[in-house]
Amino acid sequence: TRTDGGQMGDLATSIRNVATADSDQTGPDTATNAVAVPSPSLDITKTNNSAAGFTDADASGDVSVGDTVTYTYTVTNTGTANLTGVTVVDDQLGAAALSDVGGDGVGFLADGDTETATLTYVIQTSDLGTTITNVATADSDQTAAVTDTTDVVVPNSVLSIVKTNDAAAGFTDA
């Protein structure tokens, strides 16, 4: 008797079934059939353009207040089963709308398919001198959630001025 409903233990296997027929007038005859059970698997890769390509609002050449960083989320069906209900959520930015690259519906990934999404973030004053770390989570109806993390280092610019005078020596004595 199965306790898993015949589902989880069969993933990525081949179910082999043997049937035997017999009668009083004949000997037994058997037939075998096998069914390959696909295996669901999901992967996510999260990247950002903070090293190059970000929108540099102040033309400073580095990530600073007001600049826009774009995060790209790539989800791939790495298994052999179709995946439905595929979602991506960034813990800092919320849900990301996936593309429908395969043309078979947003959130549906056939074996080997990939979909992408992007979200943007504008650097705030409170980000100066910190590393922004956020986690993207991809999930589907058939898999457990998977995550990927990226960092954006936001430098803390410091400006100082030193003012001196020549009063101790070298001043102009009018």
N, C-alpha and C positions, 0 to 999 in steps of 0.2 A: 504494500500500500504506500502510495506516494504522499508525502506531507507538504511538498512544495507546489502542488497543483500542476506538476508536469512542466514547469516553466523554467525556473532558474538553473536547475541541474542539467538541462538539455542544451543550453546555449553553447554554440560553437562545437557541437557534436553531430554525430549522425545517429539517428534513432533507427535501429534495426528491428524489424518485426518479422517473426516467422509464424506462418499459419500452417496447421496440419489438418488434412481431411482424411477420414477413414470410414470404412463401412464394413458390414459383415461379408460382403462379396469381393472386396478389393483390399489390397494392402494400403498402408498409409501413403499419402502424397503431400509434399510440403512445398510452399512457395515463400520466398523471402523478398522483402521490400525494405529499402532504406530511404530515409528522408534527412537531408542535410538541414541542420538548424543554424540559421545565421547568428552572428554575434554582434551585439550593438557596442559601439565604442565612439567616443566623442573627444575632440581635442580643441583647445583654444590657445591662440597666440595673441598677446596684446603688445602693441608697439606704440611709440609716440614720436613726434618729430621735433623734440626739444633740442637735439644735437644740431640739426640743420633743417631748414624748411619751415620753422614756426613763423607765425605772423609777428614780425618784430615792429611793434607799434612805435617805438621811440628810436629805431635804427641804432640801438646800442651794440648790436652784434651778440648779445647774450640774453638769456631769458630774464625778463624784468617785468615790473608792474605794468599791466595793460597789454602784455603780449598774449597771443592766443596759441595754445598748444593743442594739436589734434591727436586724439587717440584712435588707433585703428584696431579693431577686433576681428580676428579671422577664426571662424569655427569650421572644423573639418570632420566629416564622418570617416573615422579610421577603422570602422568595423565592416561587417558584411551584411548588416541589417539596415533597412530604411529607418530613419529617425524622424519622429514627429514632435511637434511642440517645442522645437529648439528655441531657446531664449538666451540672451546675453544681458547681464546686469553688472554695472560698475558700481562698487560700493560707495564711491564719492559722487558719481555723476548720474546714476540711475540706469534705467533701461535703454538699451541701444536697439534701434530698428535695423534688423537684418535685411540685406539685399535678397532678391529672388533670382540669383544667377542662373539656376537650372530651369527657371520658368515653370516649376511645379509647385509653387506656393511658398510664401515666406514661412520659415520655420520647419520646412520639410527638407531633409538631406538624404538623398539616395546614397548608396554605397560609393564612397570616394568623393562625394560632392563637397564644395566649400562655399560658404557665404560670408560676407563681410559687413561691418557696420562701423560708423565713426561717431565720436562725440568730441566736443571741444570744451576747453577750459581757459578762462582768462585769468592770468596771474594777478593775485591780490597783494596788497601791501603786507598783509599778515603772512604771506608765503616767503617773504625775503629772509634769506639765511637758513632756509629749511630744505628738506627733501620731501617732495610731495610723493607719497606712496599710495597707490590705490590698486585694488584687486578687481579683476574681471572674472565673473563666474558664468560659465555656459552650462546649460542643462537641457535635457530632453525627456520625453515621456518614457524612453527605453533605457536611459543611462543614469548613473549617479552624476552629480555636479562635478565639474572640473574647473580649475582656476589658473590664472596667470597674473603676475604682478609686474608693474613697471614703475620706475622712479623718474622724477624730474627734479634735478638739482637747481635750486633758485639761489644764485649768489646774493650776498648782502654787500651792496656797494657802500663804501665808506669814503667820505670826502672830508679832508681836514685842511685847515689854513693856519699858517704861522705868520704872525705880524711882528716885525722887528723895527727898531729905530736906531739911529746912530747917535743917540744922546750921550752915551758913555765915551765915545771917541769918534772922531771923524765928522762931527756935525759941522755945519757951516755957521761960523761965529760972525754974525753981521755986525 
